[in-house]
Amino acid sequence: MTAKMFTAAAINPFLEVRAVKTPAVSPDGAWLAYLSDETGFNQLFVRPLTENVGTARQLTHMPEPVGAFAFNPNEAGILFTVDCGGDERHQLWLLPDLDSAPLPLTKAPTVVHLWGAWSPDGKRIACASNARSPHDMDVQIMDIATAEVSTVFSGRGMREVMAFFPDGQSLLVRESVRSGNDQDIYRLDIDKSALTPLMPHQGKARYLAARLFKDGSGGVTVCDQDSDFMAIHRFAAEGGSAKPVVELSNHNIEALALSPDQTRIAFLANEDGWSRIGIVDRDGSGLISFEEQPSGVIGSIAFTPDGSSLIFPLESASRPPTIWRLDLGAGHFEELVGVDARGLDMSGFVDPVIERFESFDGLGIPACVYTPKTPPPTDGYPVLFIVHGGPEMQWRPDFRADVQFLLSQGVMVVAPNVRGSTGYGRTFHELDDREKRMNSVADLRATRLAVGARDDVNANRIGVFGRSYGGFMVLSALTEDPELWSLGVDFYGVGNFLTHLIATGPWGRQQRAAEYGDPTAMREALERFSPINRISRMKAPLLIVHANRDPRVPMGQSEDVYSCLSGLGHDCEYLRIDHEGHGFARFENRLKVFLTFARFLEKHL
């Protein structure tokens, strides 16, 4: 069989598919709010949450995408955040009710505001802000009626507000002053500005989410304290030892919700990237699972105010992001909010399978392998490897328009979770830290060699694509193993760790230094790990894409790589996108970026 003709323009219909996400239910149970990019980028919508979900209504018409949002727990109104061009310096806005125009609560475009929580009476909000120092996040409280702001705690490094305690006099605060993978949680007494450790621990711990008991006795949190995997632990309001409530063998728990009567806990388990819903009694007994659950990835979960249902977003490799309800009495799953495929036939979309590949030290590296439905050509499928960013992330079988386009064009896609990925326990997660950085590149090499040896693969047509840290992996693959790759695509990747750690957003610098290495102690190693210092070894053509307002990986990283390659006369294309950050939030920019991507693959793969 001859190779399938690759048509770059065929990507357009795939990019037209819209998404809905981040559902939330109003405290009275009347309204379902969510984000939709129907207009081209995320805005806030609501629908009546009745037996038959009513017509959607767009609440916001902001000139920028809406980020986080939360209903006032006691009055009408929604708090939401907006940044400028993806710069992550979010400002706080208020919709007083569902019929009013939004009001700005903060007007400091150079300041980062990390949304935190509403007070139980709905009269105050708490957030973290770096107004005092670009490097440090302080805890602030705002009175909604007067807009008066008070700083209730100042300190070094990163911290976030997770919740108000039920009495409204204290805050649950998560600190990441050592790293994002080594955290602490505290009770912050607002009047005294005093922190009380709630879960003292030896060694590292990470806390993903927490819910507080209404009686003020404490709460539950998802963490890996004293464990290799994320579990649900109970903690007391006065601190002390924590008690495991739900632990799963070799699987992470990623999110939880307390029922309104606080007798049950719903949670999400991560099974090789796929999400599984579970419910237990508050003490961890009586586990219930749901065999009829649709397959896919679930980002959050919440009880309806009457406790009868769970609301959650769901997507899979073959299903765009939608919003669902689980009726707990009947065990019935129902799609509440779908998306418009705009005429695209999604019946041919492909889900991946998990395969594991042995690396240089015998470690098994899991990968999502997507095989086209069309038979392989005589010389085998061309392949595009996609490496996730982070690096503290996991490739999961969520919806990717670019992946489904590639499959439709007869391209196999392989997405490895190299060491350092989350989802497989802390031990696996830490295997690429600092001086072990290049071991993850060795995992990519081993996986590439194994896939290239398959009978249905053309070993001479294998490329690699990645975003952010995945872009670093692309540059490293092309400079460490230049003979193995036919092309590379680098979206806003790190080329030089030393300059990256100087230029990245100061509020996140400590977390990145903890992962990659402190330049004062590891300068020589960081120079060796930086692909820019080996750029002359590159042989494959490269596409670079970067946006001018990226606060995480500033555009200078790509500018330097492109300048070096241009000076060497290397085959390199560079697309610069204006008014975007660490990603592409606007439809017109996604269209421009991925059409360029498709044309580059049409030419070189």
TORTORKOL-140721 format. One line per field, with one value per residue (C-alpha): chain; x, y, z. Coordinates in steps of 0.5 Angstrom, whole numbers. Layout:
REM residues N
chain <- [A:...]
X <- [X:...]
Y <- [Y:...]
Z <- [Z:...]
REM end
This chain:
REM residues 605
chain <- [A:A:A:A:A:A:A:A:A:A:A:A:A:A:A:A:A:A:A:A:A:A:A:A:A:A:A:A:A:A:A:A:A:A:A:A:A:A:A:A:A:A:A:A:A:A:A:A:A:A:A:A:A:A:A:A:A:A:A:A:A:A:A:A:A:A:A:A:A:A:A:A:A:A:A:A:A:A:A:A:A:A:A:A:A:A:A:A:A:A:A:A:A:A:A:A:A:A:A:A:A:A:A:A:A:A:A:A:A:A:A:A:A:A:A:A:A:A:A:A:A:A:A:A:A:A:A:A:A:A:A:A:A:A:A:A:A:A:A:A:A:A:A:A:A:A:A:A:A:A:A:A:A:A:A:A:A:A:A:A:A:A:A:A:A:A:A:A:A:A:A:A:A:A:A:A:A:A:A:A:A:A:A:A:A:A:A:A:A:A:A:A:A:A:A:A:A:A:A:A:A:A:A:A:A:A:A:A:A:A:A:A:A:A:A:A:A:A:A:A:A:A:A:A:A:A:A:A:A:A:A:A:A:A:A:A:A:A:A:A:A:A:A:A:A:A:A:A:A:A:A:A:A:A:A:A:A:A:A:A:A:A:A:A:A:A:A:A:A:A:A:A:A:A:A:A:A:A:A:A:A:A:A:A:A:A:A:A:A:A:A:A:A:A:A:A:A:A:A:A:A:A:A:A:A:A:A:A:A:A:A:A:A:A:A:A:A:A:A:A:A:A:A:A:A:A:A:A:A:A:A:A:A:A:A:A:A:A:A:A:A:A:A:A:A:A:A:A:A:A:A:A:A:A:A:A:A:A:A:A:A:A:A:A:A:A:A:A:A:A:A:A:A:A:A:A:A:A:A:A:A:A:A:A:A:A:A:A:A:A:A:A:A:A:A:A:A:A:A:A:A:A:A:A:A:A:A:A:A:A:A:A:A:A:A:A:A:A:A:A:A:A:A:A:A:A:A:A:A:A:A:A:A:A:A:A:A:A:A:A:A:A:A:A:A:A:A:A:A:A:A:A:A:A:A:A:A:A:A:A:A:A:A:A:A:A:A:A:A:A:A:A:A:A:A:A:A:A:A:A:A:A:A:A:A:A:A:A:A:A:A:A:A:A:A:A:A:A:A:A:A:A:A:A:A:A:A:A:A:A:A:A:A:A:A:A:A:A:A:A:A:A:A:A:A:A:A:A:A:A:A:A:A:A:A:A:A:A:A:A:A:A:A:A:A:A:A:A:A:A:A:A:A:A:A:A:A:A:A:A:A:A:A:A:A:A:A:A:A:A:A:A:A:A:A:A:A:A:A:A:A:A:A:A:A:A:A:A:A:A:A:A:A:A:A:A:A:A:A:A:A:A:A:A:A]
X <- [0:3:3:-3:-3:-2:-6:-4:-11:-15:-13:-18:-24:-21:-19:-26:-29:-30:-30:-33:-30:-30:-37:-39:-46:-50:-51:-58:-57:-61:-55:-50:-44:-38:-33:-34:-29:-35:-34:-26:-24:-26:-32:-37:-44:-49:-55:-61:-60:-66:-69:-68:-62:-64:-61:-54:-53:-46:-45:-38:-36:-29:-23:-19:-20:-24:-19:-22:-29:-33:-40:-41:-43:-48:-51:-52:-45:-39:-32:-28:-21:-18:-10:-8:-5:-4:1:-2:-2:-9:-14:-20:-27:-34:-41:-46:-51:-53:-56:-51:-44:-38:-34:-26:-24:-17:-13:-6:-4:3:1:-1:-7:-8:-15:-17:-24:-30:-31:-37:-42:-40:-38:-30:-25:-18:-13:-5:-1:6:4:9:15:15:18:13:6:3:-4:-9:-17:-22:-28:-33:-37:-32:-26:-22:-16:-12:-5:-6:1:7:13:18:16:10:3:-4:-11:-14:-21:-24:-25:-32:-32:-29:-23:-18:-15:-13:-6:-1:6:11:17:22:19:12:13:15:9:6:-1:-3:-8:-7:-11:-13:-13:-6:-3:0:1:-1:2:-4:0:7:12:18:21:17:10:5:-2:-7:-14:-17:-24:-26:-31:-37:-36:-29:-26:-21:-22:-19:-14:-11:-3:3:5:9:7:9:2:-3:-8:-14:-12:-16:-13:-15:-16:-11:-6:-2:-2:-6:-10:-11:-18:-17:-11:-11:-5:-1:-6:-6:-12:-13:-19:-24:-31:-35:-43:-47:-49:-41:-42:-39:-33:-33:-26:-22:-17:-12:-11:-6:-8:-16:-20:-25:-30:-31:-35:-34:-37:-33:-29:-27:-31:-37:-33:-38:-35:-39:-38:-42:-38:-36:-28:-24:-21:-24:-21:-26:-32:-37:-44:-50:-53:-58:-53:-56:-52:-44:-42:-36:-32:-31:-26:-23:-18:-24:-29:-28:-29:-36:-40:-44:-48:-48:-55:-52:-59:-60:-52:-54:-49:-52:-49:-51:-47:-44:-40:-41:-37:-39:-40:-34:-35:-32:-34:-27:-23:-18:-17:-10:-7:-2:5:11:18:24:29:37:37:31:25:19:17:9:7:0:0:-5:-5:-9:-15:-12:-7:0:3:8:14:10:7:11:11:10:13:9:13:9:11:11:16:11:5:3:1:-7:-12:-15:-18:-13:-15:-8:-7:-14:-12:-5:-9:-13:-7:-4:1:2:3:7:6:11:11:18:21:19:12:7:1:6:8:13:19:18:16:23:28:29:31:37:43:39:36:38:36:29:32:35:28:26:31:30:22:24:29:23:18:23:24:16:14:9:13:18:24:26:20:20:19:18:14:13:11:14:19:17:20:26:26:25:31:35:33:35:42:43:41:41:41:34:30:27:24:23:17:19:13:16:21:27:34:38:37:41:38:31:32:34:28:22:17:20:14:15:23:24:20:23:30:28:26:32:38:40:45:49:51:49:52:56:51:46:50:51:44:42:41:43:50:50:46:51:50:42:41:33:29:26:20:19:13:13:9:11:8:10:11:14:19:20:21:28:29:26:30:37:35:33:39:44:41:40:47:49:45:40:33:29:22:20:13:12:5:3:-1:-1:2:4:0:-5:-12:-15:-18:-15:-8:-9:-11:-5:0:-3:-4:4:5:1:5:11:10:7:14:18:15]
Y <- [0:7:12:17:24:29:35:41:44:39:41:47:43:39:46:49:44:48:46:47:46:48:47:50:49:55:55:54:49:53:55:51:55:54:56:56:58:58:66:64:64:62:66:65:62:59:55:53:46:43:36:38:43:50:55:57:65:68:72:75:79:81:82:77:70:68:64:62:63:62:63:67:62:66:71:72:74:70:72:71:73:75:77:80:76:70:74:70:77:76:81:80:81:81:79:82:78:74:80:85:88:86:90:90:89:90:94:93:90:88:84:77:75:68:67:63:63:66:67:63:69:72:78:78:74:72:71:71:77:79:87:88:84:80:74:73:72:75:73:79:79:84:87:86:92:97:94:95:90:88:84:79:75:77:72:69:65:62:61:60:61:54:56:60:56:55:61:66:67:63:61:54:56:52:54:52:56:50:47:46:38:40:44:45:47:51:55:62:66:72:77:75:73:67:60:53:47:42:36:37:32:29:29:32:32:35:37:38:39:40:41:43:40:45:43:47:40:40:37:32:33:30:29:24:25:19:15:14:16:21:19:22:24:27:33:36:44:44:40:34:27:26:20:16:15:13:10:6:1:4:9:17:20:27:31:30:33:33:32:37:33:31:24:22:23:23:22:22:16:16:10:10:17:15:18:13:16:13:15:13:14:20:15:11:5:3:4:5:5:6:1:5:11:14:13:19:24:28:35:36:33:37:35:38:42:37:31:27:28:29:34:34:35:29:29:23:22:21:26:33:37:36:37:31:29:23:21:18:14:11:11:14:18:24:29:36:41:38:42:43:39:44:39:35:27:25:17:16:19:14:13:10:4:4:1:0:1:-1:4:4:2:-3:2:1:8:8:11:13:10:12:8:10:7:6:0:2:4:-1:2:3:9:16:17:24:23:28:30:33:39:41:37:35:33:27:26:23:21:28:31:34:36:36:29:27:31:27:20:22:23:17:19:15:18:16:20:18:19:19:19:25:25:25:20:14:16:20:16:16:23:25:21:27:32:36:32:27:31:28:21:23:24:17:15:18:15:8:9:12:6:1:4:5:-2:-4:-7:-2:4:7:9:14:18:20:27:30:35:38:45:48:43:38:44:43:35:36:41:36:30:33:35:29:24:28:21:19:24:27:33:37:42:46:50:55:51:52:52:55:54:59:65:61:62:69:71:67:70:72:69:62:62:58:52:52:52:47:42:44:46:52:56:58:51:47:52:47:42:47:49:41:40:46:44:51:49:43:47:45:38:39:36:35:41:45:49:54:57:62:68:75:75:68:69:62:61:68:69:70:62:61:68:65:58:61:66:61:56:62:63:56:56:51:49:53:56:61:63:69:70:77:78:70:67:60:57:60:62:65:61:65:64:57:57:60:56:49:51:53:46:42:45:44:36:36:39:34:28]
Z <- [0:-2:3:5:2:8:7:12:10:13:20:20:21:27:30:30:35:41:49:55:62:69:71:78:81:85:92:91:86:80:76:72:70:66:61:54:48:43:42:40:47:54:57:63:61:65:64:69:72:72:70:63:62:59:54:55:57:56:62:61:54:57:52:55:57:63:68:75:78:84:86:92:97:101:96:88:85:82:82:76:74:68:66:60:54:58:62:68:72:74:76:80:78:81:77:83:80:74:70:72:69:72:76:77:84:83:78:78:72:74:80:80:84:86:87:94:97:99:106:109:109:102:104:104:99:100:95:95:91:90:90:96:92:85:88:94:95:101:103:103:105:101:104:98:100:101:97:103:102:108:108:113:112:109:108:103:97:94:98:96:100:99:104:109:116:117:123:118:123:120:113:110:107:102:102:97:99:98:91:88:90:97:101:108:110:115:119:119:124:121:127:129:123:126:122:125:122:120:118:120:116:115:108:102:101:96:97:91:94:101:104:111:116:118:125:125:127:121:114:109:104:98:99:99:106:108:102:95:92:93:98:102:109:115:119:125:126:131:127:129:126:120:119:112:110:103:100:93:91:86:84:85:88:85:87:92:94:101:100:103:109:110:111:104:100:92:89:83:82:76:73:67:66:65:71:75:80:87:93:100:107:111:115:108:108:104:97:91:84:77:72:67:68:61:59:59:64:69:72:78:81:86:89:87:93:95:95:89:84:82:76:73:66:62:55:52:46:42:46:46:53:55:62:65:71:75:79:85:86:80:78:71:67:63:59:61:56:49:44:37:32:27:22:23:23:30:29:26:32:36:43:45:48:54:52:56:53:57:58:59:66:66:68:64:61:59:53:50:43:38:31:25:23:16:15:15:8:5:8:15:19:19:27:31:38:43:50:55:59:66:67:73:69:65:58:59:54:53:47:42:36:33:35:31:25:25:26:20:16:17:22:28:35:41:47:53:60:61:68:72:70:75:76:77:85:88:86:79:79:82:78:73:78:78:76:73:68:62:64:61:55:55:56:50:46:48:46:40:38:40:36:30:30:29:23:22:23:18:22:17:18:26:29:36:38:45:49:54:58:52:48:52:50:43:43:47:43:36:39:43:38:32:27:30:28:22:25:31:33:39:42:47:50:54:51:56:63:66:62:63:71:71:66:68:72:79:83:80:80:86:84:78:81:86:80:75:80:83:78:84:86:79:74:70:70:68:62:60:60:56:49:46:48:43:38:32:33:30:23:23:21:26:27:33:36:42:44:46:53:56:63:64:59:56:49:49:49:42:40:42:39:32:32:33:28:23:24:22:16:19:16:22:22:27:28:33:36:39:45:48:54:55:50:45:48:42:36:31:34:35:27:25:30:28:20:20:24:19:13:17:18:10:8:12:15]
REM end
